[in-house]
Amino acid sequence: MQIVEVTGYAVRSAVITMRRRATPLEFVIFPMLHVASPTFYSQVRTRLKGCDLIVMEGIRGRAVGVSALTLAYRFAPRRRRNGLQEQRDELLLPETVPVVNPDVTAAEAIADLKELPRWMYLLLLTAAPVMGLVFALRGPRAFLDEDLAVDDLPTTLRAEMMADDPVVHAMTDRRDERLLDALGEIHATRADEPIRVAIVYGAGHVPAIVSGLMDRYGYRAREAEWLTVLVPA
Protein backbone atom coordinates (compact mmCIF):
# COMPACT_ATOMS: atom_id res chain seq x y z
CA MET A 1 0.00 0.00 0.00
CA GLN A 2 1.32 3.40 -0.96
CA ILE A 3 0.94 5.99 1.80
CA VAL A 4 2.74 8.96 0.25
CA GLU A 5 3.15 8.98 -3.53
CA VAL A 6 5.81 11.14 -5.19
CA THR A 7 5.77 11.63 -8.96
CA GLY A 8 7.50 14.06 -11.29
CA TYR A 9 4.71 16.60 -10.88
CA ALA A 10 3.03 16.16 -7.49
CA VAL A 11 3.08 14.70 -3.99
CA ARG A 12 -0.05 12.91 -2.78
CA SER A 13 -1.06 11.48 0.59
CA ALA A 14 -3.51 8.59 1.07
CA VAL A 15 -6.16 9.04 3.79
CA ILE A 16 -6.73 5.48 5.01
CA THR A 17 -9.85 4.19 6.76
CA MET A 18 -9.40 1.07 8.90
CA ARG A 19 -12.25 -1.08 10.23
CA ARG A 20 -12.84 -4.45 11.84
CA ARG A 21 -15.87 -6.61 11.15
CA ALA A 22 -17.04 -7.13 14.73
CA THR A 23 -17.32 -3.47 15.81
CA PRO A 24 -18.45 -0.15 14.27
CA LEU A 25 -15.54 2.12 15.32
CA GLU A 26 -13.41 3.39 12.44
CA PHE A 27 -9.87 4.73 12.51
CA VAL A 28 -9.10 7.27 9.77
CA ILE A 29 -5.38 7.88 9.26
CA PHE A 30 -4.17 11.18 7.82
CA PRO A 31 -0.49 10.87 6.78
CA MET A 32 0.87 14.38 7.17
CA LEU A 33 3.78 16.31 5.73
CA HIS A 34 4.90 19.19 7.93
CA VAL A 35 5.16 21.50 4.92
CA ALA A 36 2.48 21.49 2.22
CA SER A 37 0.17 23.67 0.15
CA PRO A 38 -2.60 25.55 2.00
CA THR A 39 -5.15 23.55 0.00
CA PHE A 40 -3.91 20.30 1.49
CA TYR A 41 -4.40 21.53 5.04
CA SER A 42 -7.85 22.91 4.26
CA GLN A 43 -8.86 19.54 2.77
CA VAL A 44 -7.66 17.74 5.88
CA ARG A 45 -9.53 20.18 8.13
CA THR A 46 -12.75 19.65 6.18
CA ARG A 47 -12.51 15.89 6.66
CA LEU A 48 -11.63 16.20 10.34
CA LYS A 49 -14.93 18.01 10.90
CA GLY A 50 -16.65 14.71 10.09
CA CYS A 51 -14.74 12.84 12.81
CA ASP A 52 -15.70 12.36 16.46
CA LEU A 53 -12.22 12.35 18.01
CA ILE A 54 -8.77 13.44 16.80
CA VAL A 55 -5.55 11.78 17.93
CA MET A 56 -2.92 14.40 17.16
CA GLU A 57 0.86 14.28 16.85
CA GLY A 58 2.83 16.94 18.66
CA ILE A 59 5.85 16.76 20.94
CA ARG A 60 4.85 18.46 24.18
CA GLY A 61 7.03 21.14 25.73
CA ARG A 62 10.19 22.71 24.38
CA ALA A 63 13.84 21.81 24.02
CA VAL A 64 16.65 23.42 22.06
CA GLY A 65 17.39 20.17 20.24
CA VAL A 66 13.80 19.73 19.09
CA SER A 67 13.66 23.33 17.84
CA ALA A 68 16.88 22.77 15.87
CA LEU A 69 15.47 19.68 14.18
CA THR A 70 12.27 21.41 13.12
CA LEU A 71 14.25 24.07 11.25
CA ALA A 72 14.38 21.60 8.36
CA TYR A 73 10.75 22.34 7.55
CA ARG A 74 10.26 25.77 9.13
CA PHE A 75 12.46 27.60 6.61
CA ALA A 76 10.64 26.62 3.39
CA PRO A 77 7.30 28.41 4.05
CA ARG A 78 9.07 31.70 4.83
CA ARG A 79 9.61 32.39 1.13
CA ARG A 80 6.14 33.44 0.02
CA ARG A 81 6.78 32.61 -3.59
CA ASN A 82 7.09 28.93 -2.61
CA GLY A 83 3.35 28.88 -1.89
CA LEU A 84 3.84 26.53 1.06
CA GLN A 85 2.65 26.55 4.66
CA GLU A 86 4.02 24.96 7.79
CA GLN A 87 1.60 22.57 9.48
CA ARG A 88 -0.08 24.31 12.43
CA ASP A 89 -2.92 23.27 14.68
CA GLU A 90 -5.00 26.33 13.80
CA LEU A 91 -4.92 25.30 10.14
CA LEU A 92 -6.12 21.79 10.86
CA LEU A 93 -8.18 21.37 14.00
CA PRO A 94 -11.93 22.11 14.01
CA GLU A 95 -13.03 23.68 17.26
CA THR A 96 -15.94 21.25 17.64
CA VAL A 97 -13.96 17.97 17.65
CA PRO A 98 -12.12 16.84 20.83
CA VAL A 99 -8.38 16.25 20.52
CA VAL A 100 -6.04 13.95 22.44
CA ASN A 101 -2.26 14.06 22.23
CA PRO A 102 -0.42 10.89 23.34
CA ASP A 103 2.96 12.07 22.02
CA VAL A 104 6.18 12.23 24.02
CA THR A 105 7.56 15.28 25.81
CA ALA A 106 10.45 17.26 24.38
CA ALA A 107 12.66 15.93 27.18
CA GLU A 108 11.79 12.35 26.25
CA ALA A 109 12.43 13.00 22.56
CA ILE A 110 15.88 14.45 23.27
CA ALA A 111 16.69 11.63 25.69
CA ASP A 112 16.01 9.11 22.92
CA LEU A 113 18.19 11.03 20.45
CA LYS A 114 21.02 11.23 22.98
CA GLU A 115 21.11 7.43 23.00
CA LEU A 116 22.70 7.76 19.53
CA PRO A 117 26.48 8.05 19.22
CA ARG A 118 27.45 11.62 20.05
CA TRP A 119 28.80 12.36 16.56
CA MET A 120 25.52 11.20 15.02
CA TYR A 121 23.43 13.31 17.39
CA LEU A 122 25.49 16.45 16.69
CA LEU A 123 25.39 15.82 12.93
CA LEU A 124 21.61 15.53 13.09
CA LEU A 125 21.30 18.90 14.84
CA THR A 126 23.62 20.69 12.42
CA ALA A 127 22.20 19.12 9.25
CA ALA A 128 18.58 20.18 9.92
CA PRO A 129 19.10 23.95 9.32
CA VAL A 130 21.09 23.22 6.15
CA MET A 131 18.28 21.02 4.84
CA GLY A 132 15.82 23.80 5.67
CA LEU A 133 17.77 26.30 3.60
CA VAL A 134 17.84 23.88 0.66
CA PHE A 135 14.08 23.44 0.88
CA ALA A 136 13.58 27.21 1.04
CA LEU A 137 15.78 27.90 -1.97
CA ARG A 138 14.50 25.09 -4.16
CA GLY A 139 10.86 25.57 -3.21
CA PRO A 140 8.25 22.86 -3.79
CA ARG A 141 10.48 20.97 -6.21
CA ALA A 142 12.69 20.02 -3.28
CA PHE A 143 9.84 17.77 -2.16
CA LEU A 144 9.54 15.95 -5.49
CA ASP A 145 12.04 13.37 -4.36
CA GLU A 146 11.19 9.69 -4.39
CA ASP A 147 12.91 9.35 -1.02
CA LEU A 148 9.81 11.02 0.46
CA ALA A 149 7.59 8.19 -0.75
CA VAL A 150 6.25 6.01 2.06
CA ASP A 151 4.91 2.47 1.85
CA ASP A 152 3.42 0.38 4.63
CA LEU A 153 5.83 -2.46 3.86
CA PRO A 154 9.59 -2.38 3.17
CA THR A 155 9.24 -3.21 -0.52
CA THR A 156 12.48 -1.54 -1.60
CA LEU A 157 16.10 -1.97 -0.56
CA ARG A 158 16.17 1.61 0.73
CA ALA A 159 13.09 1.00 2.90
CA GLU A 160 14.69 -2.13 4.33
CA MET A 161 17.82 -0.15 5.15
CA MET A 162 15.70 2.59 6.77
CA ALA A 163 14.11 -0.02 9.04
CA ASP A 164 17.55 -0.59 10.61
CA ASP A 165 18.46 3.10 10.77
CA PRO A 166 19.27 4.00 14.41
CA VAL A 167 18.19 7.62 13.83
CA VAL A 168 14.76 6.50 12.62
CA HIS A 169 14.39 4.24 15.65
CA ALA A 170 15.45 7.01 18.03
CA MET A 171 12.96 9.45 16.52
CA THR A 172 9.97 7.11 16.22
CA ASP A 173 10.04 3.98 18.39
CA ARG A 174 8.88 5.45 21.70
CA ARG A 175 6.42 7.78 19.96
CA ASP A 176 4.87 4.96 17.91
CA GLU A 177 4.51 2.77 20.98
CA ARG A 178 2.89 5.60 22.96
CA LEU A 179 0.46 6.22 20.08
CA LEU A 180 -0.50 2.55 19.67
CA ASP A 181 -1.15 2.26 23.40
CA ALA A 182 -3.51 5.24 23.17
CA LEU A 183 -5.29 3.75 20.16
CA GLY A 184 -5.60 0.48 22.05
CA GLU A 185 -7.28 2.29 24.93
CA ILE A 186 -9.73 3.94 22.52
CA HIS A 187 -10.46 0.55 20.97
CA ALA A 188 -10.98 -1.05 24.39
CA THR A 189 -13.39 1.61 25.66
CA ARG A 190 -15.21 2.76 22.51
CA ALA A 191 -15.07 -0.03 19.92
CA ASP A 192 -18.84 -0.59 20.15
CA GLU A 193 -19.61 3.05 19.29
CA PRO A 194 -20.20 4.07 15.64
CA ILE A 195 -17.55 6.80 15.73
CA ARG A 196 -14.72 7.93 13.45
CA VAL A 197 -11.36 8.46 15.16
CA ALA A 198 -8.89 10.54 13.14
CA ILE A 199 -5.16 9.87 13.53
CA VAL A 200 -3.21 12.93 12.39
CA TYR A 201 0.46 11.96 12.39
CA GLY A 202 3.49 12.42 10.16
CA ALA A 203 3.61 10.03 7.21
CA GLY A 204 6.72 8.33 8.59
CA HIS A 205 4.68 7.02 11.54
CA VAL A 206 1.90 5.57 9.40
CA PRO A 207 3.46 2.16 8.59
CA ALA A 208 3.70 1.44 12.33
CA ILE A 209 0.12 2.65 12.85
CA VAL A 210 -1.28 0.45 10.07
CA SER A 211 0.60 -2.67 11.17
CA GLY A 212 -0.12 -2.01 14.85
CA LEU A 213 -3.88 -1.62 14.38
CA MET A 214 -3.92 -4.73 12.21
CA ASP A 215 -1.74 -7.02 14.33
CA ARG A 216 -2.92 -5.93 17.77
CA TYR A 217 -6.59 -5.19 17.26
CA GLY A 218 -7.66 -6.74 13.95
CA TYR A 219 -8.34 -3.56 11.96
CA ARG A 220 -7.87 -3.66 8.19
CA ALA A 221 -7.51 -0.92 5.60
CA ARG A 222 -10.88 -0.76 3.82
CA GLU A 223 -10.81 2.60 1.99
CA ALA A 224 -8.26 5.12 0.79
CA GLU A 225 -8.63 8.63 -0.60
CA TRP A 226 -5.79 10.54 -2.26
CA LEU A 227 -5.18 14.16 -1.26
CA THR A 228 -2.70 16.32 -3.18
CA VAL A 229 -0.04 17.66 -0.83
CA LEU A 230 1.59 20.01 -3.32
CA VAL A 231 2.02 20.65 -7.02
CA PRO A 232 5.00 22.82 -8.06
CA ALA A 233 4.31 25.74 -10.35
Stockholm file with secondary structure:
# STOCKHOLM 1.0

chainA/1-233         MQIVEVTGYAVRSAVITMRRRATPLEFVIFPMLHVASPTFYSQVRTRLKGCDLIVMEGIRGRAVGVSALTLAYRFAPRRRRNGLQEQRDELLLPETVPVVNPDVTAAEAIADLKELPRWMYLLLLTAAPVMGLVFALRGPRAFLDEDLAVDDLPTTLRAEMMADDPVVHAMTDRRDERLLDALGEIHATRADEPIRVAIVYGAGHVPAIVSGLMDRYGYRAREAEWLTVLVPA
#=GR chainA/1-233 SS CEEEEECSSCEEEEEEEEEETTEEEEEEEEEECSEECHHHHHHHHHHHTTCSEEEECCCBSCCHHHHHHHHHHHSGGGSGGGCCEECCHHHHCCTTSCEECCCCBHHHHHHHHTTSCHHHHHHHHHHHHHHHHHHHHHGGGGGCCGGGCEESSCCSHHHHHHHTCHHHHHHHHHHHHHHHHHHHHHHHHHTTSCCEEEEEEEGGGHHHHHHHHHHHHCCEEEEEEEEEEECCC
#=GC SS_cons         CEEEEECSSCEEEEEEEEEETTEEEEEEEEEECSEECHHHHHHHHHHHTTCSEEEECCCBSCCHHHHHHHHHHHSGGGSGGGCCEECCHHHHCCTTSCEECCCCBHHHHHHHHTTSCHHHHHHHHHHHHHHHHHHHHHGGGGGCCGGGCEESSCCSHHHHHHHTCHHHHHHHHHHHHHHHHHHHHHHHHHTTSCCEEEEEEEGGGHHHHHHHHHHHHCCEEEEEEEEEEECCC
//
